[in-house]
Structures are given as C-alpha cells and as structure tokens.
Amino acid sequence: MEHRATARRPYPSRVRPAAALLVLLALLTACGSGNSGAAGVPTQAGKPDAGVTGVRSPSTEPGGTLRLVSGPVDSLDPQRSYVSGMWNLMRLYTRTLVTYAAEPGHTDELVPDLATDLGTSPDGGRTWTFTLRDGVRFETGAPITSRDVKYGIERSFASDVIVGGPTYVVDLLDDPADQYAGPYQDETDGRLGLASVATPDDRTIVFTLTTATPDFPFVMALPSSSPVPSDADTGAGYGSDPVSSGPYAITSVDPEAGIVLDRNPQWDPATDDVRSALPDRVVLHPGLSGVARDQALLAGSADADLSGTGVQPATTSRMADTGIAGRIDDVTTGAVRLLALPTTVAPMDNVDCRAAVAAVVDRAAVQDVLGGAGSAVRSSQLWPRALTGAPQDPDVAPDLDAARAALTRCGKPDGFSTVLAVADAPSIVKVARSIADDLAQVGIQAEVRPLDPTTYYAADVGKPANVTGQGYGIVLATWTADFPTAASFLVPLVDGRSVRDVGNTNYARLADPAVDAAVDAARAAPDPPAASEAWRQVLTAVSATSAYVPLAENRVQLLAGQRLRNGVVMQPYGGYDVATAGVS
C-alpha cells in the first residue's frame, strides 16, 4: 500500500461488479481484433523504455478512440480526487494555472497552462501572482476568469461537502484565527470569499500564504486548483458532470460503457502548449483488477492503464515474448518503503536503540521478497531516485557488530521486544517477517502485527496516540510525495511541526530541533542550487536520528497497448501521459 499526504477516499459507485467485469472483458476483446490481439490490431514496433526518456511510436495523426483502463475511480470531481491515475485523466478536462510538462524526460517539471508564466513571488514564496492567458474558455463558452480559479480553490475549504481531495490550499491559505468554511457558507456568514486570494481583475490572481512556500506552484498544478464556474457547482454532486476547461468534456458515465469524453469545441489549441488532444474520443473502463487490465492491454482492446501499478506478477511470464518486451517501460515510481521507529515508544525513544534496528536490516533480502531488482530498487536514503539533487546512495549492507554495539550503548545488550505494525497484505507481511528475522539475529524480538489495510494509515499508524498506546515500536510504511520536490517528500515525514493527532504522516513522530532548523534553512534558500544542498543537509540531520530506515523504492513495468502512439511516461503520475497520447 502506498500513502500520500491525505488518505484516499473510496468511490464504491464506480466499482464494477464481478459479473459485469466478465462481460466487459469479453466486449473489450471482441472490439479489439476478434482474437488475442496477435492479428487484426496493428502492433507498434518499439524498444524497451522507449517512453521513459523519449516518445513511444511518435505520431501527429488525429482521430480514433483512446481506450483506457483503471482500477476504481475515487471521484471525477477535481477537488475530490486523490488518485494519481485520475489526476492524469483530468489533464483532459481540467486546466490549471500551471501543469506538468509533456516533454519526455522532463515530465516532473512545471510549465504554464492557464497562466502566462509559472507565477512570480517578490518575497521568497509568501505572495504569489499569476496572470491568466487570453482566450481560455469553459465548455459552455464562458471565459475562464481569475474568480473561477479562486472559486475552485475555495471548494476545498468546504470540508463538510468536498471531501477526499488534497488540502494543501487549506493549510497554506487559511487564517487559523478566522477559518474560512468554504463557498457554500459564504452567504450565511456574510463573507465575500477567501480573504487570502485576491482577484483585482479577470486575469490576475494573487495568493497570500500563511508561510513562505517555494513549492506553491506545484500546489497550483493539482486538479484541485482547477477553475470551477460557481453557477454550475452542484456541491457534492459536481463530479457527475464537471464543467470542462480542457480539450475534452465528460459526456457519459455508464456502469457498462465506461466514462466517455468527447472533444470540447470551446478548447482553443492556440492557448494550450501542453495537450495535443489527438483522439476524437477517450473512453475509460474503471474498476478492473490488475490482471484484467493486463489482459486488455495484451489483447489489444486497451491502449493504456491509468493505474500506474504496472503489469501484475501473473503477467510477467509473457514478458519473454519479444513483441511484448518492446512495449515495456521500466519506471522507478518514487514510492519508498521504509521503517519508521516512533520516538514516543520505548525503547525507540533512545537513538541508539533505533540505530541498532537500522544497522541490522538487510535491504537485499527485502528486495528479494518484493520480487527482485525488477520490482524494487534498494535504498538507504530518504530520497527517491528521480528527484533532482539526490545524494549518492551508499546502499549499506547489514552490520551485526554495529547493531550489537548500538544495543550496548542503549542499555539493551541482549536486545528487546517490540511490535512491528504492518498493513495486512501478503507481500507486505512477508517483508515484515523478513525484517523480523533480521532483528532476531541480535536479540530484537519483533512481533509482526498485521492490521486492516483499509484503516492502516488513517486510524492505526496515522494517529500518534494509537501508536503509543499499542506500543508500535516499528511501523512498515510506503511513502509517496504529491510533488517531485525534496520538500514535498521530506517535510511530512520529518518536520516535528507536521505531527497531527489525526492523519499524521510523520510516522516516527520525529520532533528534533536540528531537523526543524534544517528544514527552515532549506525553505529560505535563495536559489535552486542552494535549496538542493540545503535539503541534503535536512537528510543528513534526519539520518543522524535513525528515526527512519529506508528499504527500497518500488519499480513497475508499464505495458503500452498495441495501438498506443506518443507514449510518454508521466513520472509524477506513474503512467503514460494521456494529454499527448494518440492511437493508430
């Protein structure tokens, strides 16, 4: 299980029943080529990893239907979705002030979208100003104004109505002394909207943040920061018919036919430097299992999988087929598996006891349990491989002598007992048992305690009081940042001021003055090179606490559909970029 900064909300009404799934698979296969896909569907020649740093099957030919598959959809409402695959889909019907580039090898970089630039800040990130382009319109023909952008952002403040999406704007724009309740309560409270966002004219929007945040443009790239016309907002039901600002509009949501998007005639390509919008129609079939998605891709009845999970183990036996091997893109995802050692649980309140755990872990064994080098990359740094400025990873091996010496220093020369909390999924429990075996070599007896995966992050390890009360001395977690920046990855894990009573992501409950001071210095860095070095200093300070033990970073193998053109791997979303994808 992977965890981001806010828990993801299930959307049961979009989940396809098992019987319907079987019918769908039959229909998908039939509409592909009438067979397994070996004939009738023109298979694109390619090379492994062609879409990672380049373009898989380049083409400028418009037309056709792009057929997508995915797991369950949490919401089609841009302010309520917290699934990266859906954020990818939303590039087709939502635009934001800035967005991720579609250029191969640079998809983790921002480019202007609705705005004319990446925003300007005269004071180190406390105040941000954006200017909207001319000629941008909703599917209704109405011009998109700064007030529409503001209103879309205000929706995230209505926590009683708009639930499930990111809350960065709430944290960065709300006044703790006079909290804003969202646009649905404006009239009853006599308010005129969110005071920290000013719209002096139709094309200008100014944000005044509670704290300087150089990463703020990444917040503006989230679909939750997309414009919404207030007169079309239906509150909790807005996801049933969201108003498009992109090249496509949702025209049908059907349990059997899937989610259909057709061209938005009001979209002007002259105002959009990112989206090529080649297909005439896009159809998403959600709610499919991983194996079912693989089968659809192999059969030629689907062009891309939005889920970002890659091919399933049951499918890997077919990877030896040269035709299939050429359609694979190997991606390191940024999802880092780690051990958190809560500093509020004895004996993990002692840095030397934590150091003993860190010294004994065998990352090579963890990698083997996770499926080998093809499924995981060993990591001993809290820093994803694709993140700019990464320090060299020493890939340390277990050191039993160092572990025993640390145990002596912490007053536990014969070891100690603790509880290792883990989400109850077979592969994850297997990793936990491997780690418990490592610890037993130096006398540390770790009881592996599997917990309900549906409540693991929200209720079990996301509540510090529960972690302390249950005596969880070790927490096995997977952490993924919402943005490809060091701040987004590190701060929720290590900043002592980020600890929350509910929804806590600082799983080690690390509150170290040296770490917090390093975070402040990194945030105040005057330029990108200085910031990169400052965040590496944060990492050094965190490493000295032994509060986290990085284990491995997930890898996936993306399988391109037989008809897919312009296959560019979108690193932040872990799949092929639908904004530029085409079909044969």
C-alpha positions, 0 to 999 in steps of 0.5 A: 500500500502506498500513502500520500499526504491525505488518505484516499477516499473510496468511490464504491459507485464506480466499482464494477461488479464481478459479473459485469467485469466478465462481460466487459472483458469479453466486449473489450476483446471482441472490439479489439481484433476478434482474437488475442490481439496477435492479428487484426490490431496493428502492433507498434514496433518499439524498444524497451523504455522507449517512453521513459526518456523519449516518445513511444511510436511518435505520431501527429495523426488525429482521430480514433478512440483512446481506450483506457483502463483503471482500477476504481475511480475515487471521484471525477470531481477535481477537488475530490480526487486523490488518485494519481491515475485520475489526476492524469485523466483530468489533464483532459478536462481540467486546466490549471494555472500551471501543469506538468510538462509533456516533454519526455524526460522532463515530465516532473517539471512545471510549465504554464497552462492557464497562466502566462508564466509559472507565477512570480513571488517578490518575497521568497514564496509568501505572495504569489501572482499569476496572470491568466492567458487570453482566450481560455474558455469553459465548455459552455463558452464562458471565459475562464476568469481569475474568480473561477480559479479562486472559486475552485480553490475555495471548494476545498475549504468546504470540508463538510461537502468536498471531501477526499481531495488534497488540502494543501490550499487549506493549510497554506491559505487559511487564517487559523484565527478566522477559518474560512468554511468554504463557498457554500457558507459564504452567504450565511456568514456574510463573507465575500470569499477567501480573504487570502486570494485576491482577484483585482481583475479577470486575469490576475490572481494573487495568493497570500500564504500563511508561510513562505512556500517555494513549492506553491506552484506545484500546489497550483498544478493539482486538479484541485486548483482547477477553475470551477464556474460557481453557477454550475457547482452542484456541491457534492454532486459536481463530479457527475458532470464537471464543467470542462476547461480542457480539450475534452468534456465528460459526456457519459458515465455508464456502469457498462460503457465506461466514462466517455469524453468527447472533444470540447469545441470551446478548447482553443489549441492556440492557448494550450502548449501542453495537450495535443488532444489527438483522439476524437474520443477517450473512453475509460473502463474503471474498476478492473483488477490488475490482471484484467487490465493486463489482459486488455492491454495484451489483447489489444482492446486497451491502449493504456492503464491509468493505474500506474501499478504496472503489469501484475506478477501473473503477467510477467511470464509473457514478458519473454515474448519479444513483441511484448518486451518492446512495449515495456517501460521500466519506471522507478515510481518514487514510492519508498518503503521504509521503517519508521521507529516512533520516538514516543515508544520505548525503547525507540525513544533512545537513538541508539536503540533505533540505530541498532534496528537500522544497522541490522536490516538487510535491504537485499533480502527485502528486495528479494521478497518484493520480487527482485531488482525488477520490482524494487530498487534498494535504498538507504536514503530518504530520497527517491531516485528521480528527484533532482539533487539526490545524494549518492546512495551508499546502499549499506549492507547489514552490520551485526557488530554495529547493531550489537554495539548500538544495543550496548550503548542503549542499555539493551545488550541482549536486545528487546521486544517490540511490535512491528505494525504492518498493513495486512497484505501478503507481500507486505507481511512477508517483508515484515517477517523478513525484517523480523528475522533480521532483528532476531539475529541480535536479540530484537524480538519483533512481533509482526502485527498485521492490521486492516489495510483499509484503516492502516494509515488513517486510524492505526499508524496515522494517529500518534496516540494509537501508536503509543498506546499499542506500543508500535515500536516499528511501523512498515510504511510506503511513502509517496510525495504529491510533488517531485520536490525534496520538500514535498517528500521530506517535510511530512515525514520529518518536520516535528511541526507536521505531527497531527493527532489525526492523519499524521504522516510523520510516522516516527513522530520525529520532533528534533530541533536540528531537523526543524532548523534544517528544514527552515534553512532549506525553505529560505534558500535563495536559489535552486542550487542552494535549496538542493544542498540545503535539503541534503543537509535536512537528510543528513540531520534526519539520518543522524536520528535513525528515526527512519530506515529506508528499504527500497523504492518500488519499480513497475513495468508499464505495458503500452497497448498495441495501438498506443502512439506518443507514449510518454511516461508521466513520472509524477503520475506513474503512467503514460501521459494521456494529454499527448497520447494518440492511437493508430 
